[in-house]
């Protein structure tokens, strides 16, 4: 097999895959069609641009996202290093300055001697070794090529982007800084909170339900059908869709007030909208969990009903876009190889893995496995007890009938055995984390011993 490979897509998965393959000695041609061919969701031509939130999820070791991060640290993820180098205050979460993060990733990748970044659209799947990490906004021509190869129709869901406001336009006489349960890196709190009274909340929900939405033309019927069929990914539901489920749905969802007290009243608000810092300068804040597809004038009108945002200035309005992913349970192996082509890998959101860290993680595994294939080594199929192994197992073994994008969560791991009858959520999470770490370290030690012809105890000394 040649030591020259192609990677299609310079998002999170493609960037991580390129780095891992290049670090293993392969020569990588990384194709990214932006900025020549914009997607409508991206704002720049940088590699690894974060389109939706700037949060990469919890950093706590007893949370699913924290477990996945620990695994990526063990496996030397480039993008996790970039994220931690550009981190912003976000309580227990890892949030980044999205521009600084993308710039750093772009510089590291573009300056790698084994990587050539090619700014052009790859319209067809080449017959040479390739990793497809084109993401949820895969171009129409490449989508057709994938469909032709697989003989399967794509699945799809619709994703939405949250608005961003200028910090100076937030009324801090109404809004207040705090982290839930006072868990944050700064004394004053990492989030800006906009508190609602009961009356304000119901007036806001009423306005949200009746506001005009952007017409999606050919997608419109599919959206309506998608709600019934469950083709919206629950983690990215537009707030107006959540509001349709019941007037209190938001108060128990993204607007839940638990762990917060309004310093003006000393009481917990009826509901709250949280704003998270979006850039290093602290001049921009995004509305957490507030993805929306309202028309832009309607967003300005309705979102200014949020207490503290009555004069908000918007840097970016929310929007909705179609996210495409393949029928991975029929098309992929847990190594992320296509079922009919050993030298064809898929990675990232197009596989049905959801969440920034899941995209990075599958890119890492695809890059490593491509290198191992090129070098005649056995490919990695990580244990199901690891979070990355469980994600890959899910997308390749789930029932296609109700296949939904999946992000890191403890529900996809094998159950823990011999648990005490009374055990708390955090204690259970810690046990999952300890088991995952043990499984990963043992597996990688064994894989290294096979590669280098070492005994397992010798391999440990080489880690």
N, C-alpha and C positions, 0 to 999 in steps of 0.2 A: 504494500500500500504506500502511496506517496506521502511525503511529509508536508505537503501543501494542502491546506483545507480552506473551505469557504464558510463564512458565517453570515447569514442574512439577518440583519437587524441589529442596530446599535443601541437598543434599550438596555434595561437592567440585565436581562438574561444573556443577550448577545455580547454585551461588554464583559460580563464576568466569564462567559465561555471563552471569549477570545483571549483574555488574560491567562486563564488556566491552561489552555492549549499551548499558548506561546511560552509560558513558563516551563512547560514540559518539553520544549524544543521544537514544536511544530511551527511552520510558517503560515500565518493566518492572513487571509484576505477578508476583511470585515466590510461588508456592504451596508451602507446606511443611506437611504434615499433623501433624508432631510439634509439641508434645507431646500434642495432643488425641488423635491416633491413634498410639500407640507401635508400634514395629516388633518389639520383642522382642530386638533386638540393640543399639539405641541406648540411651544412658543419660540423655541430656538433650534439651532442645529447641533447643540451639544449632545454628546453621547450620554446615556443613562439619565436623561431628563425625567424628573418626577412630574407626572401630569396632574394627578389629583391632589391628595393630601401631601404634606411634607413630613408626615410621621411614618416611621418604619415599625411602629408597634412597641409593645412593652419590652423593657429591658430587664424586668424582674426574673430571676432564675427559676421561679416556680410558676411561670406563665408559659403558655405554649410558644409564643413569639420569642420569649427569652431563651427557651430551650433550643429553638432553631438558630438563634444568634450564637449560642454557645457552640453548636455544631459547626457553624460557619467559621468561627474563630479557630477552632481546632483544625479546619481544613484550609485555612489561610485565604479567606475571601478578600479580594481586593476592594470590592464595593463596600463591604462592612467597615474596612479600614478607613475608606473615604468618608463614610457616614459618621464614624466616631470622631474623625478629625474636623468635621464641619457641624458638630452637634449644637443644638440650641436648647435652652431650658424648656423642659416639657414634662416635669414631674417624673414619673417612673417610665415614661416612654422615651424612645430614641427619635427625636425630630431633628431635622437638618435645615440649614440654609440651602434651599434647593438649587440656587444658582451656583453657590460655591461648591456644593457637592458635585454637580454635573461638570463644572469646569475642572475640578481636580481629577475626576474620573477620565475626562477627555484627554487631559494632559498626560496622565499616566499611560493610557492606552496608546495614544498617538506617538508617544516617544519610546514605546517598546520596540527594540530592534527586530523582533519577529512578527510585528503586526503592521499591515498596510491597510489604512482606512480608505475606502473607496466610496466617494459620494455619488452614488448612482443607484437606480432601482434595479433590483434583480427580478426579472419578470417571470422566469421559469426556474424550476428546480434543476440544478446542474447534475450531470451524471458522474460527478467527482465527489469526494467526501465533503459533506455539508452538514451544518447545523442550522436549522430554521428556527430563528428566535424573533420572528417578524412582529410578534405581539398581536394585540387585539384589533389593531387598525391595519392589518395586513392589506396591501394593495389588491385591487380587483384582479389584476393579471396574475399575480402570484397565488391568490386564492384559487383561481381557476386551475392553475397548474397543480396545486395541492389536491384539489378535488378530483382532477383527472387521474392523478397517481393513486389516490386512496379508493376511488369509487364510492365514496361516502359523502353525503351532504354534510355541510358544516352545521354545527349547533351554534347558537348565538344567544347573547343576552345584551341588555342595554345598561350602560354605565353612565354615571353623572359626575360632574365636577362641582366642588363647592366654591362659593364666592370668596374673594379676598378684599379686605377693606384697609384703608390707610389708618394707622394707629392714632394719628393726631386728630382724626375726625370722630373718635370714640369719646363719648361723654363719660368721663371717669367720676363725675359727681353721682352718677347712677350705677354704672358698672363698677365692679371691684375685682381686685386680684386675689386669687386663691387657688389652691389645688385641692382636689377632693380629699377629705379627711386630713387636710394639711400635709399631704405627702407630696413634697416637691423639693427641688434643688435650692430654691431661693426662699428667703424668709417671708417675703410678701406674697408668694404663690406664683406658679408658672403660667397660669391661664387668666385671661380676662373673662369675667362672668357677667352676663346680662340677665338680671333677675326679673321674673314675671310674677305679678299677682294673679289670682285666679281669674279675675275679670280680664286682665290684659292677655292672658294666655288664650282664653276662649275667643276673644276678638281677633287675635292673631291667627288662630286655626281657621276661623270662619273666612278670613281674608285669603288665607293660603288655599283653602279648598275651592274658592270661587275665582281665583286669579287665572288669567289667560296663560296658556302654555304654548311653547314653540311647536308649530306643526312640523312633523317629521316626514311628511309626504308619504313616500312608499313604505317607510318604516312604521307609519302610524297604526295600521291594522295589526301589524306584527306586535307592536307594543301592547295593544289591548289584549291580543291573544296571549302574549307573553305573561301578563299579570295572572291570567287564569291558569296558564300552564306552568307557572313558577319559573319563567325564564329570566326574570329579574334576579340578579344576585342579591341576596338579602343584605349583605354588608354595604351595598352601594345604592340602596333604594333612594330615589328622590324624596325629599321631605313631603312633597304634595301627595305622593303615592302612599306614604305612611299615614298621612292625615286622613286619607280616604278610608282607612281601616277602622277608624273610630276617633272621636274627638280627644280621647285621652291617650291615643297611641304614641304621640310625640313625647308626652310627659313621662311615659314609661320607656321611651327609647332615647333618641339623641338629646332630648331636652330634660332628661331625668335630673332632679336636683339633689340627689343623695350625696351626703358628705360635704355639703356646702351650707354656709350661713351668710345671710345678707348683713353686713356690718351696720347698715342703717337701721335694721329692725331687730337684729339679733336672732332672727328666725330663719328657718329653711324656706327658700322661695317655693312657690307652687310649681314653677318650671324654670329652666335656665338654658340659655344658649352660651356655650363656651367658645372663646376665641383663642387660637394658638398662634404663637409667634411663627412667622413664615420666612423671615430673612434675618441675617446676622445683625443688621443695623436695628432691628426691632421696629421698623417703620411700617411693616405689613403684617396683618393677622388674618388667618383664615377661619371661617365659621365651621367648627368641628361637627362632622356628620351632617352637614347641611347641603348635600348635593341637591341640585334642583334643575328643572328644565322650564321654569317660567320664562316668559318673554322678558327681555331686559328691562323695559320700563316698569313691568309688573314687579320684578325683583327689587328694583329701587323703591317702589311704593310699599310693598309688603314687608320687606326686610327692614325698612326704616321704622316699622312698628315695633321692632325689638327694642326694649328699654335700653337706652344708652347708645343706640344706633340711629337716633332720629335725624341726625345730620351726617350720616356715614357717607364717605366718598369711596367708591368702588374702584379698585385696581383691576379686578377681573370679575365678571359675572359668571354664574354657574351655567353649565351647558351639559347636554346629553349626547352620547355618541354610541355607535354600535360596536360591540366587542365580539370578535369572532374567535371561536376555539374549535379544535378538531375533536372528533369522536375517539378520544385517546383509548378508551377501553377496548376498542376494536383495532386500533392502529399502532399502538406503542407497546414496547416491552418495558419492564421496570428500570432497565438501563437507559431508557429514553430513546432507544433505537426504534426505527420503523420496523414493522413485522416482516416486511419483504425485502428490506435493504439494510445490510449491516452498517454501511457507511453513511446512513441518513439518520440524523438525530433531530429531535424537536426539544425546545426548552422555553420556559417562561409561560406567560399567560395563555398563549395559543394552545397549550396542553390541557388547560382547565385548572391549573394551579393559580390561586388568587393571592393577592397581597404582594407588596414589594419584596419582602424577604423570601417568599416562596419563589418568586421570579428569579431573584439572585441565586437562590440555592439550586434550582434546577439548571440554571446556566452553568453554575460551578460543576455540577455532576456531569452534564453533557460535555463540557470542555475536557474534564479529566478522562471521561470514558472514551472520547474521540482519540485522545493522545494514547491511551492504553491500547486501543484497537490498532492504531498506526504502528505501535511499538511491539505488537504481538503479545500483549499481556492480557490476562483475564480481566473482564470488565467488572466494575463495582455494581453490585445490587445491595444497597445498604439494608441492614436489618429493619424489620417493621417496628422494632422498639425505639428506633431513632425517629425524630420528627421528619427529617428529609426522606428517610426510607418509607415512612408511613404515607407521606404525600405522594411519592412516586407509585406506591402500591395502590393508593386510592384511585389516581387518575388512570391507571392501567387495569384495574379490576372492578371498578364500580359498575353497577347496573346502568346500561345506556338509557334505559327507559326514563330514569329520573336523575341522570348525570348532571350535577351542578358544579360550578367552579368552587374549589375548596381551598381555604387558607389553613394555616397551622392551627390545630386545636387538639386537645387531649382525646376527643371522641374518636379520632381515627387511629389511635394507638391501641395495641392489644391491652385488655384489662389487666390491672394489677392483681396479683394473687395474694391471698392470706392477709387481707387488710383488716385492721381492727374494726369493730362494729361502729364505733364512733371516731370518725377522723374528719378533720376540717379540710376545706378546699385547698388551702395553702400547703398543708401537710401532704395531701394527695399529689399536688403539683410538684412538690419537692421530690417525692418518691419517683414520679414519672421522669423528672429531670435527672436524678441519680442513675436510674436504669438506662436512660438514653445515652448518657455519657459513658457508662460502662460498656454498653453494647457497641457504641461507635469506636471507642478506643480499642476494644478487643478485635473488632473487625478490621480496622485499619492496620493494627499491628500484624494480624495474620496476612493481610494483603501485601504488606511490605515485605514480610518474610518470604512469600512466594515470589515476589518480584526480584529480590536480591539474593535468593537462595540461602537465606539466613534461618536459623532456628528462632522461634518466637521470642525467647529471652534476649537474643542478640538484636532482634528487630526493635525491641523496646528501647535499647540503649542508643539506637539511631534516631529516635524521635526527637 
